[in-house]
Amino acid sequence: MKKNFVIVRRNFLFGFTTFCLLPKTILAKQNNDALKRHFLGSNNAPIKIKEYFSLTCGHCANFHNKTLPQFKKKYIDTGKVQLEFVDYPLDRLAIIAAALARTIPTEKGYIEAIAILLKKQKQWAYSKKPIVELQSISKLFGISSKNFDTTIQNVPLMQKIVNKMEKETKSFNIESTPTFIINNKHKISGALTFEEFEKKLLELTEYKNS
């Protein structure tokens, strides 16, 4: 999915600051460690991949639901690849969803949440009442109605997510989602099939598939 970053940032700033009424002390407490990095795979893996994805991106959902399970089994679970998930929300709804995933207290909560959100993407992202649907889905990973309301008003956390997206844009010139950066050198973009993704990865890394 192509991005329009300037519009995303403008929509975020005007769309959220008008209704942030929570005390700063509550927001600050909730933001602690919210932007920690999340990985699948061993730290010793020779290939490190960063995936930039948006939770409202259909191509990202396609990759996670169809390609990633095969890739995980063959490359991540065997110690060949470590995959890092990097939020790259392309619209306001995606920013809310990313914030929700990042406020789950358990160690694997974020990864499990994005898996659920991408699997059920059509249910909430294309709904006439997306926030209502998001709240319903958020209960699957233990977010109460009170915490949900707190999170969707957590402008500081959402702004941190946007700021990080800006930084990543400058570092790797991300132009669409999903985009994959391999060993901080090579780039693969698009919702590729497992075979297509594997072929490009092996060509770029010259990794001997054994």
Secondary structure as a PSIPRED ss2 file (coil, helix, strand):
# PSIPRED VFORMAT (PSIPRED V4.0)

   1 M C   1.000  0.000  0.000
   2 K E   0.000  0.000  1.000
   3 K C   1.000  0.000  0.000
   4 N C   1.000  0.000  0.000
   5 F H   0.000  1.000  0.000
   6 V H   0.000  1.000  0.000
   7 I H   0.000  1.000  0.000
   8 V H   0.000  1.000  0.000
   9 R H   0.000  1.000  0.000
  10 R H   0.000  1.000  0.000
  11 N H   0.000  1.000  0.000
  12 F H   0.000  1.000  0.000
  13 L H   0.000  1.000  0.000
  14 F H   0.000  1.000  0.000
  15 G H   0.000  1.000  0.000
  16 F H   0.000  1.000  0.000
  17 T H   0.000  1.000  0.000
  18 T H   0.000  1.000  0.000
  19 F H   0.000  1.000  0.000
  20 C C   1.000  0.000  0.000
  21 L C   1.000  0.000  0.000
  22 L C   1.000  0.000  0.000
  23 P C   1.000  0.000  0.000
  24 K H   0.000  1.000  0.000
  25 T H   0.000  1.000  0.000
  26 I H   0.000  1.000  0.000
  27 L H   0.000  1.000  0.000
  28 A H   0.000  1.000  0.000
  29 K H   0.000  1.000  0.000
  30 Q H   0.000  1.000  0.000
  31 N H   0.000  1.000  0.000
  32 N C   1.000  0.000  0.000
  33 D C   1.000  0.000  0.000
  34 A C   1.000  0.000  0.000
  35 L C   1.000  0.000  0.000
  36 K C   1.000  0.000  0.000
  37 R C   1.000  0.000  0.000
  38 H E   0.000  0.000  1.000
  39 F E   0.000  0.000  1.000
  40 L E   0.000  0.000  1.000
  41 G C   1.000  0.000  0.000
  42 S C   1.000  0.000  0.000
  43 N C   1.000  0.000  0.000
  44 N C   1.000  0.000  0.000
  45 A C   1.000  0.000  0.000
  46 P C   1.000  0.000  0.000
  47 I E   0.000  0.000  1.000
  48 K E   0.000  0.000  1.000
  49 I E   0.000  0.000  1.000
  50 K E   0.000  0.000  1.000
  51 E E   0.000  0.000  1.000
  52 Y E   0.000  0.000  1.000
  53 F E   0.000  0.000  1.000
  54 S C   1.000  0.000  0.000
  55 L C   1.000  0.000  0.000
  56 T C   1.000  0.000  0.000
  57 C C   1.000  0.000  0.000
  58 G H   0.000  1.000  0.000
  59 H H   0.000  1.000  0.000
  60 C H   0.000  1.000  0.000
  61 A H   0.000  1.000  0.000
  62 N H   0.000  1.000  0.000
  63 F H   0.000  1.000  0.000
  64 H H   0.000  1.000  0.000
  65 N H   0.000  1.000  0.000
  66 K H   0.000  1.000  0.000
  67 T H   0.000  1.000  0.000
  68 L H   0.000  1.000  0.000
  69 P H   0.000  1.000  0.000
  70 Q H   0.000  1.000  0.000
  71 F H   0.000  1.000  0.000
  72 K H   0.000  1.000  0.000
  73 K H   0.000  1.000  0.000
  74 K H   0.000  1.000  0.000
  75 Y H   0.000  1.000  0.000
  76 I H   0.000  1.000  0.000
  77 D C   1.000  0.000  0.000
  78 T C   1.000  0.000  0.000
  79 G C   1.000  0.000  0.000
  80 K C   1.000  0.000  0.000
  81 V E   0.000  0.000  1.000
  82 Q E   0.000  0.000  1.000
  83 L E   0.000  0.000  1.000
  84 E E   0.000  0.000  1.000
  85 F E   0.000  0.000  1.000
  86 V E   0.000  0.000  1.000
  87 D E   0.000  0.000  1.000
  88 Y C   1.000  0.000  0.000
  89 P C   1.000  0.000  0.000
  90 L C   1.000  0.000  0.000
  91 D C   1.000  0.000  0.000
  92 R H   0.000  1.000  0.000
  93 L H   0.000  1.000  0.000
  94 A H   0.000  1.000  0.000
  95 I H   0.000  1.000  0.000
  96 I H   0.000  1.000  0.000
  97 A H   0.000  1.000  0.000
  98 A H   0.000  1.000  0.000
  99 A H   0.000  1.000  0.000
 100 L H   0.000  1.000  0.000
 101 A H   0.000  1.000  0.000
 102 R H   0.000  1.000  0.000
 103 T C   1.000  0.000  0.000
 104 I C   1.000  0.000  0.000
 105 P C   1.000  0.000  0.000
 106 T C   1.000  0.000  0.000
 107 E C   1.000  0.000  0.000
 108 K C   1.000  0.000  0.000
 109 G H   0.000  1.000  0.000
 110 Y H   0.000  1.000  0.000
 111 I H   0.000  1.000  0.000
 112 E H   0.000  1.000  0.000
 113 A H   0.000  1.000  0.000
 114 I H   0.000  1.000  0.000
 115 A H   0.000  1.000  0.000
 116 I H   0.000  1.000  0.000
 117 L H   0.000  1.000  0.000
 118 L H   0.000  1.000  0.000
 119 K H   0.000  1.000  0.000
 120 K C   1.000  0.000  0.000
 121 Q H   0.000  1.000  0.000
 122 K H   0.000  1.000  0.000
 123 Q H   0.000  1.000  0.000
 124 W H   0.000  1.000  0.000
 125 A H   0.000  1.000  0.000
 126 Y C   1.000  0.000  0.000
 127 S C   1.000  0.000  0.000
 128 K C   1.000  0.000  0.000
 129 K C   1.000  0.000  0.000
 130 P H   0.000  1.000  0.000
 131 I H   0.000  1.000  0.000
 132 V H   0.000  1.000  0.000
 133 E H   0.000  1.000  0.000
 134 L H   0.000  1.000  0.000
 135 Q H   0.000  1.000  0.000
 136 S H   0.000  1.000  0.000
 137 I H   0.000  1.000  0.000
 138 S H   0.000  1.000  0.000
 139 K H   0.000  1.000  0.000
 140 L H   0.000  1.000  0.000
 141 F H   0.000  1.000  0.000
 142 G C   1.000  0.000  0.000
 143 I C   1.000  0.000  0.000
 144 S C   1.000  0.000  0.000
 145 S H   0.000  1.000  0.000
 146 K H   0.000  1.000  0.000
 147 N H   0.000  1.000  0.000
 148 F H   0.000  1.000  0.000
 149 D H   0.000  1.000  0.000
 150 T H   0.000  1.000  0.000
 151 T H   0.000  1.000  0.000
 152 I C   1.000  0.000  0.000
 153 Q C   1.000  0.000  0.000
 154 N C   1.000  0.000  0.000
 155 V H   0.000  1.000  0.000
 156 P H   0.000  1.000  0.000
 157 L H   0.000  1.000  0.000
 158 M H   0.000  1.000  0.000
 159 Q H   0.000  1.000  0.000
 160 K H   0.000  1.000  0.000
 161 I H   0.000  1.000  0.000
 162 V H   0.000  1.000  0.000
 163 N H   0.000  1.000  0.000
 164 K H   0.000  1.000  0.000
 165 M H   0.000  1.000  0.000
 166 E H   0.000  1.000  0.000
 167 K H   0.000  1.000  0.000
 168 E H   0.000  1.000  0.000
 169 T H   0.000  1.000  0.000
 170 K H   0.000  1.000  0.000
 171 S H   0.000  1.000  0.000
 172 F H   0.000  1.000  0.000
 173 N C   1.000  0.000  0.000
 174 I C   1.000  0.000  0.000
 175 E C   1.000  0.000  0.000
 176 S E   0.000  0.000  1.000
 177 T C   1.000  0.000  0.000
 178 P C   1.000  0.000  0.000
 179 T E   0.000  0.000  1.000
 180 F E   0.000  0.000  1.000
 181 I E   0.000  0.000  1.000
 182 I E   0.000  0.000  1.000
 183 N C   1.000  0.000  0.000
 184 N C   1.000  0.000  0.000
 185 K C   1.000  0.000  0.000
 186 H E   0.000  0.000  1.000
 187 K E   0.000  0.000  1.000
 188 I E   0.000  0.000  1.000
 189 S E   0.000  0.000  1.000
 190 G C   1.000  0.000  0.000
 191 A C   1.000  0.000  0.000
 192 L C   1.000  0.000  0.000
 193 T C   1.000  0.000  0.000
 194 F H   0.000  1.000  0.000
 195 E H   0.000  1.000  0.000
 196 E H   0.000  1.000  0.000
 197 F H   0.000  1.000  0.000
 198 E H   0.000  1.000  0.000
 199 K H   0.000  1.000  0.000
 200 K H   0.000  1.000  0.000
 201 L H   0.000  1.000  0.000
 202 L H   0.000  1.000  0.000
 203 E H   0.000  1.000  0.000
 204 L H   0.000  1.000  0.000
 205 T H   0.000  1.000  0.000
 206 E C   1.000  0.000  0.000
 207 Y C   1.000  0.000  0.000
 208 K C   1.000  0.000  0.000
 209 N C   1.000  0.000  0.000
 210 S C   1.000  0.000  0.000
